[in-house]
Amino acid sequence: MPTYEDFENLKMLVGKIIKVEDFPEARKPAYKLSIDFGQHGIKRSSAQITALYSKEQLLGRKIIAVTGFPIKQIANSMSEVLVLGAMDEDNNVVLLRLDKEEGVEPGSRIC
């Protein structure tokens, strides 16, 4: 069973999506994302969110992601963070988002 110390080694941060690309090499429909985490830098990820979000809807959007995992290879891409979402009744990922984005900068820690 994970400890609180294990949890503290993972950071949930606010990121701003700055680039969205199609990811045809993925087994399931997905996008490649470049996400700005402010002082923590720009990280890459992939997300199976094509059913509910267009590339235009995602660009500039603030999201919540987990950092601190080892880099994971997905098809021919490396994923550095895990973008968080919840599954809806149709098994589509609904992104977690801030209730208030104003004043919450990329890199802000979720607590």
C-alpha positions in Angstrom: 0.0 0.0 0.0 1.4 3.4 -0.9 2.4 5.7 1.9 1.8 9.4 2.3 5.5 9.9 1.6 5.1 8.1 -1.8 2.2 10.5 -2.6 4.4 13.5 -1.6 7.0 12.5 -4.3 4.4 13.0 -7.0 3.4 16.6 -7.7 0.0 17.6 -9.2 0.6 20.8 -11.1 -1.4 23.3 -13.2 -0.2 23.3 -16.8 -1.2 25.3 -19.9 -1.4 23.4 -23.2 0.8 25.2 -25.7 0.8 22.7 -28.6 -1.6 19.9 -29.7 -0.7 17.4 -32.4 -2.5 14.4 -33.9 -1.0 11.1 -32.7 -1.9 8.5 -35.4 0.7 6.0 -34.1 -1.2 5.6 -30.8 -3.3 2.4 -30.5 -6.3 4.4 -29.3 -7.1 7.9 -30.7 -5.0 10.4 -28.8 -3.3 13.8 -29.1 0.3 14.6 -28.3 0.4 17.6 -26.0 3.2 20.1 -25.1 2.3 21.6 -21.7 3.9 24.6 -20.0 4.4 24.1 -16.3 6.0 27.5 -15.6 9.2 27.2 -13.5 9.0 23.4 -14.0 9.4 23.7 -17.7 7.6 22.4 -20.8 6.6 18.7 -20.7 5.2 16.4 -23.2 2.3 13.9 -22.8 -0.3 12.1 -24.8 -3.9 12.0 -23.9 -6.9 9.9 -25.2 -9.2 13.0 -25.3 -10.1 13.2 -29.0 -13.7 12.2 -28.5 -14.6 15.3 -26.4 -12.0 17.9 -27.4 -10.8 19.4 -30.6 -7.2 20.7 -31.0 -8.6 24.2 -31.0 -10.5 23.7 -27.7 -7.3 22.4 -26.0 -4.8 25.0 -27.1 -4.3 27.5 -24.3 -6.4 25.5 -21.8 -5.2 25.0 -18.3 -5.2 21.4 -17.1 -4.0 19.4 -14.1 -1.3 16.8 -14.4 0.8 14.5 -12.2 4.5 15.0 -12.5 7.2 12.9 -10.9 6.5 9.6 -12.7 9.3 8.0 -14.8 9.0 8.9 -18.5 6.8 6.4 -20.3 7.1 5.5 -24.0 3.7 5.5 -25.8 4.1 4.3 -29.4 6.9 6.5 -30.8 6.5 9.3 -28.2 7.7 9.9 -24.7 5.2 10.9 -22.1 6.6 12.9 -19.1 3.4 13.7 -17.2 0.0 12.2 -16.7 -2.9 14.5 -17.6 -5.8 14.0 -15.2 -9.4 13.4 -16.1 -12.5 11.4 -15.2 -14.3 8.9 -17.2 -17.9 9.7 -18.3 -20.7 7.2 -18.9 -19.4 6.6 -22.4 -15.8 5.9 -21.2 -14.6 9.2 -22.6 -12.0 11.2 -20.6 -13.3 14.5 -19.2 -10.4 16.7 -18.3 -10.1 18.0 -14.7 -9.9 21.8 -14.7 -9.8 24.7 -12.3 -12.9 26.3 -11.0 -11.2 29.6 -11.3 -8.2 30.0 -13.7 -7.5 33.7 -13.3 -4.5 34.2 -11.0 -3.5 30.5 -11.1 -0.3 30.3 -13.1 1.2 27.3 -14.9 3.3 25.4 -12.4 1.0 26.1 -9.5 0.9 23.1 -7.2 -2.4 21.3 -6.5 -2.8 20.8 -2.8 
